[in-house]
Amino acid sequence: MDPRRLEYLQAIGVDVWVSRSGPAPAVSAPVGVPATPLPVEEPVPVPASPAEDPLSTDVQAQWDALKTEVLACKKCSLHSTRTQGVFGVGNRRADWLIIGEAPGAEEDRQGEPFVGRAGQLLNAMLKAIGLPRETVFIANVLKSRPPGNRDPKPEEVAACLPYLMRQIALLQPKLMLAVGRIAAQNLLATDVSLGRLRGQVHTFGELNTPLIVTYHPAYLLRTPADKRKAWEDLKFARSVFQRLASQES
Ligand code: URA
């Protein structure tokens, strides 16, 4: 196995072993999980580099205007308790859009999504499928931190979701990855459990953008036994993306 990939898998807490009878690698379950081997990982990396040509001045201006609007937003009461709005970060030409729930304490302090412990795990998970953080775009359903990290209220989601819709319209990602129940249920307008939303290609919006659901990294920090399932989700997302990319070329 590629030593870097091995390092990443270990970083996200998925134990990896190499069979003595042959070179083919397999991924074993973390301690406490039945050791069902996962499919052998194919070496093909996800094409991570976005297109080279720069965005038009007009599209850049629309992104900048949207960011200014979000940072000044007072559409819900969260503006009075937040330190700052958290717009989103990453490559404005990214193929992949990662969507979380809402900023936590560290994100509220730094003004960037997924920069705390959950963010470090998210980075490692993305890197494991060949997607360094800077190649994707990362945003949340809510742009302001709910006090004490409580779940977003419906009126907060209703006020904030149009910002995410505009980000999606500007980015036009090829694939969306919703991390966690809150992001998945709000984007898909459903109350179906996260467990039942996993493992399928949903579609989002008028462009029918493929949307895949996985666990939130903060949940995985609390429940490491489910990292194996998250790894399956990531490989599934990667295979869907690769299939789309091969259909385009
Ligand atoms: N959890 C989220 O859903 N988003 C963040 O930005 C940080 C933690």
Boltz pocket constraint, residues with backbone or C-beta under 6 A from the ligand:
constraints:
  - pocket:
      binder: B
      contacts: [[A, 100], [A, 101], [A, 102], [A, 103], [A, 104], [A, 107], [A, 112], [A, 113], [A, 114], [A, 115], [A, 118], [A, 119], [A, 140], [A, 179], [A, 218]]
      max_distance: 6.0
